[in-house]
Amino acid sequence: MTKLFAMIPLIVKRWLYLLSICLLVSPSLTAQEYIFNHLTTQDGLVSNFVNCIWQDKKGFLWVGTESGLQRYDGYNFAYPFYNTPNQIPEKPVHQILEDKEGRMWIRQGKTIGIFNPSTFEFHVVPVHFKKPLAGVHDYELNKDNKGNVFLIVIGYNWFHFNPRSFAMEEEVAPFQIPDSVNVRKVVDDPVKGVTWIAGGRGLAMYDWKQQKMYTHGNNPAHNPLLADKRFTRNVTNFYIDHKRRHWIVYWEVTPQQVTQYCYCYDERKGGFCRDTTGIATNIKGYYELNHFTEFDDSMVLVYGNNCLLLNEGENFVSLADSTNASYNIEFSNVSDILQDKEKLLWVATDNGLYNTLANNSLSNHLVLDEQKERAAITCVMQYADTDIWIGTWGRGVIPLGKAVYDYSKVDVYKQKAPDKDFLGVWDMEQSHRDG
């Protein structure tokens, strides 16, 4: 039996109407799941390798790909190239961040700059080193809790923006990070008034009141995370969510193997918890937990190489559904996630750009089985702000109740249709005068 799929949302959004040819709505499957819409080069993306996404104040989405920068208005992808005096280079865009001044920061490999989304002008911000840097070091832009954008030169140090010299400089950093830390992540904790540094030599913590740096070997307050020997080297990720859970990722390297571990320390409970359950079991093969993020509806997501997981309660679940090939998300790497102003979740991958509702309780997935006469969905209408009416060519109007699987008993035709021509519905509109 051939199964076709359609998603009927409980809130009317034009980009969520996925219409398909159907025969019969099956009420047997009611489980919630994430249904992804997929945008690729066939939809106007210049490359399916998407590195980052950002939404400006006007609502435009800016997409950084391996082939350059694009702007998306919900319908079309446009190129911000108008032969301006300071045109942004047509090369890979790896990061887009907004600072507290509303400036749009862009990183293209080791080129840092500020882009004006109105004039399309791009101004390079040079990076000034105090001394020659030996070896190869990757760059990564970050933002502190005050909205300041800063640069981490992985394994070396961090740099802050000096408006006078219009450059990223080590000297203007709020405090100096020792070279021995081999910094990878810098995370502010405004609740405790400290800043955490994660790196090759483990965790370090800067106390803003004391103006001192504390480590495993210098831990007079007996901080449990600094005291833990597991976090004394190869810490690649550190994140604090709104529940005061501390997520720590570190790698254990032995002559035999390299193993990645993720731990969750619950500050309110005063100990480690099992909230990391499901990370390893939901991923097949090699993976990297490169990023944690959290949205205003308290969703904690972790993503990276071969990884896209959502924390639900005390365990993680995968957002990918291998049983649903049509509206599933497929990737080898997730590089960025954005929740836009309409609560739509955008996922940047090496297989294009995906979007889905962040709260899957706002959408339902209907399985349409091939039975009896064929029919095609032609239109969808919300009736009286409650029911959803589905117009079909071949089966007339199918009314659905307030709950998608609670079929309405409304007799749309009031009497049996005189012939099959009345079952061919092209469009539906509701009169505002008489309902």
N, C-alpha and C positions, 0 to 999 in steps of 0.2 A: 504494500500500500504506500502510495506517495503521500508524504506529509508536507504541507506548505505552511508558512508561518506569517502571522501579522501581529502587530502590537497596537492595542487600543489604549491610549493613555487616559487617565482620569482627569487630567488637566489638558486643555486644548492648546497644543503647541504645534505649529505647522511643520517643524522639522522632525516630529515624532510619528507622523502618520506613515507607517510602512504598509502600503496596500499591496495585496497579492491576490492571485486567482484562488478562489476557495470553493468548497462544496458544502461543508457542514461544520459548524463550530462545535468542537468537542469540549464538554465541561469537565472532563475527567481530570485534567491536569491543572492544578491551581497553585503550584509552588511558585514563589517569587524568584526571579532571576534577573540578571543584568543583560539588557538587550542593547547591543552597540550598533551605531550607525558608522559607516566606514567611508572616509574621504581619501582618495588617492590621486595619482597623476591624471586619471581619467576624469576627475572632477576639477582639475585645474592646478593641483599641487605641482610645483616645479620639480619636486623629488619626493619619493616615498620615505626617505630617511629624514624623519622629523626630530629635531633636537630639543626644541623648546617652544612654549606658547605663552602669550601674555595678552591681557585685555586692557585697552586704554579707557579713558573716562567717557569717550563717545560710544563705547560698546564694540569697537572694532577688535578683532583678534589678530595679533601679530604672530606669525609663524616663522620660526627659524629652522631652515632645512640645510641639507648638505650642499644645496645649490643656491643658497642665498635666502634673503628675507622676503616675505610676502604678507599682504594684509587681506583678511577675510571679513566680508560683510554679512555673512550668512547665506550668500548666494554665489559670489564669485571671489576668486583669488586675484589680487592685483599686485603689481610690482612697483615699489617706491623708487623708481628710477626715472627721473625727468631731466637728466643732464644738468643737475645742480652743480654749483661750484665745488661743493663738498659731498659728493655722492658716496654712499656707502659701497664698499667693495663687493663685487658679486662673487663672494666666496662663502664657505660654510658659516652659519650662525649657530653658536653653541649655547648661548645663554642670553636671556632678556630679563632684566630686573628694573623695578621702579624704586627710586629713593624717596625720601620724605619731601623733597622739593618738587616731586612729580616728574623728574627727569628719567628718561628711558635709557638705561645702560645696556650695552650690547657687548658680548665677547665673541670674537671670531678667532678661535685658536688662542694665540698670544697677543692679539690685537684687542685693546679695550677702547671703547669710545662711547660718546653720548649722541643719541639719535633724536632728531626732532620729528615727531610723527605728523606735524602739520606742514613743515617746509621740506621734509625729507633730507635735511642736511645732517651730515655725520661728522663729528669732530673727535679725532683720535686723542685719547688720554694716555700719554707715555707712562711707563713704569720706571721709576728711578731707584736703582740699587745702590747701597752704600759701598758695596765691594763687588768685584767680578764674581759671577755665580758659576761654579763648576758643575758639570753634569746636566742632565735633562730633567726639567721640572714642569709639570702641568700647572695650568692656571685654573682657578675657580672663583667666580664672584659669589659673594654672600651678602646678607643684610642683617644688621644688628636689631635689637628690640626698639631702637629709636628711629629706625628707618634709614640709617646710613649704609650705603653700599661700600663694601671693602673687598679687597682682593687677597686670596690666599695663593701663594706660590707653594704648591704641595711639597712637603718635605723641607721647606726652608723657613718662611716667615710670612707675616701678613702686612698688607699695605693699605693705607687710607688716603682718601682724596684730599689734596691740598688745592683749594680754589685759587690761591695766589699764583702758584706755578702751573696750575691746570694739569696736575700729574698725580699719580699714585706714588706715595713715598713711605718708607719705613719710619722715618723720623716723626711723622705726625700721628702714628698709631697711639692709642690711649695708654698702652703699656707694651713692653717688649717681651716677645716670646723667645725663650732660649733656643738656639739652633739645635740643641740636643733633643728637643721634643719631637722634631720631625713632623711638624703640624700638618694635619689633614682637615680637621673640622674645628670651628670656633663657634660655641653656642652660648648665648646669654641666658641667665636665669635671674630675671628681675625680682622674682619673689624672694630669693635668698640673697640677692645683691652680689652674685658671683658670675664669673664667666668660665665655662669649661673648655678645655683644649684637648682634643683627641689627636693622637699621632702614632708614629712608629715606636715611641718609647712609652706608650700607654696614655693614661689620663693625667691631666694637670688641672688645677683650679686656681683662678685668680680672684682674690677677695677684694672688692672695691673699697670697702671701709678700711681694711687693714693695709691695703695697697701692697699685698704680698702674694707670691705665687706658692702654691702648695702642691706637693707630689706624694707618691707612695713613700719615698724616703724622708719626707718632711711633712708630717701629718699630725700636728699637735692636737687638733680637735677630733682625731680619730674618725674622720669621714669614712663611712663604710665602703664607698666606691673607690676612694683612693687607697684604702687598706687592702682591698681585694687583689691578690697576686695575679689573678687572671687578667686584670686590666693594666698590666705593667708594660705591655708591648703590643704592637700591631692592632691598635684600636682604630677602626676605619669609619665608624659612624657613632653618633651620639645624638639623642633627641629626647626632649622633655615634653610630654603632652599635658593637656589641661587637667588631667586627673593626678598629676604629679607622678606619673610613671616615667622612669628613666630607661630608655631603650639603648642598649650598648651592643655594638657588633665588633667582634675582634676575631683575629685569625691565629690559629695555633700552627706553627710551622715546625715539623720534625723531618729528619732525613727520609722518613718513609712516606709522609703525606702532608698535605696542607688542608686544614679543616676550618670552616667558618662557623662561628657560634654567635647566637643572639640571646641576650639576657634582658629581663625586665625587672627593674628594681622599683617597688611601690613604696614611695616615701611615706605615704599616709599609714601604711601597714607596717612599715619599718623592716621590710625584708624583700627578698626576691619572690616573684610570683610565677605562675604557670601561664601567663598571658601570651607567651610565645608559642604555645602549642599550635601545631598545624603548619608552621612555616616549612619545616623539612618534609613533612608527609604530603603536602600539597604541591610540591615541586619535584619534577623528575629531572635527574641529571644535574649538571653544574649550574650554580646560580650565585648572584652577588646582590646583597642587600645594600644598595647604594644610597637610597633616599627614604626618609620617613617624612610624612606630611599629615596634617590634620585640618579638617574643615569645620565650619561653624556648627554642623549638626553632629559633632563629636566623632566623626569617622577618622580612624587612624589607618593610613595606607602605607605599605612599604613596597618599593618597586626598584627595579634595576635590571641587571642581566638575567633573562629568563625568569622574571619575578614580577607579579602584580597581585598583592594580597591585601585583604581588608580585615581589620581586627573587629570581631563581633563578640562582645562579652569577654570571655577568657581564652579565645582561640582565634586563629586566622583562617580565612576561607579564600579560595581563589575566585577572582572575578571572571576567569575564563571558564567556559562551559563546553567541553569537548563534544557533548551530545547535540549541540545546536550549531552546525557549521554555517548556517546562513547569517546569523546575527551574532556570532562569536567574535572575540578579539584574538588575533593571532600575531605573535611577535617573537623576536629573539631578545629584544632589549626595549625597555621603557625608560625614556630619558627625562620626561617631565609630565606633571599632572596639574591641571588648572580647574578650579570650580568658578564658572562665570557668574555674572549677576543674576542669571535666571536659574541658578543651581544646577546647571548642566555640567557634567564632568567631562573634561577633555583630556585625552591621553595621547601623548606624543610617542610614537614608536618607530622602529626601523621598517615598519610595514604600513606607513601612512598615519593618518590622524583619525582617532576614534572619538565618539562622544556617546554618553548615556546619561540617564537621570541619576544624580547622586543618591537619591532616596528611591530605591526600587519599589517602595510601597505605592509610589505615584504612577506606576505603570503595571500592566499585566500582559502576559504573553499568551495568546490564544493559539491552540493547535487546531488546524483545519484539515480534517480527514476527507479523503475522496470517497464519497458515498452519494448514491442517487444521482440527481441531475447536476451538471456542471454549472458554475456560476462565477462571476467576477465581481470583486468589490469595486464600486465606481465612486462612492462618496461616503463621507462620515459627517454627522451633524450632532451637536449637543442640543437636546431638547429640554426646554424649561429648566436649564441650569442643573439638571440631574441626570436623566437618562441619556445614553448614547444610542443613536440610530445609525445603522449601517445599511447603506443602499447597495444593492447588488443587481447585476444584470443576469436574470434567470431565476432568482428566488425572492424578488421584491425587497421589502424593508425588514431587517432583523433588528428589533428593539432590545437593548440591554438595559437592565435596571441599574440602581445606584451602585451595587456591587457587580462587577463585570460578569460574574458567573451566576448572578441572580436574574434569570431571564424574566423580562417584563411580560405581564399578561395583557398588555394593551393590544387591542385589536386595531392595527393600523388601518386596515381597509374597511372596518365596520361590517363588511360582508364579503363573501368570497369573490375574488376577482373574476370577472366574466370570461377572460381568456389570458393566455400566457403573456400577451403583450403588456399587460399591466404589471407584470413581474420584472419588466426591464426598466430599472431606475437609473437615470442619468445624473440627477442632481436633486438636492433637497434644500429648502429654505423655510424658516419659521417666520410667520407674520408677527410683527411687533404690536399690531393692533388687537388681534383677537387670540394670539397664541397659536 
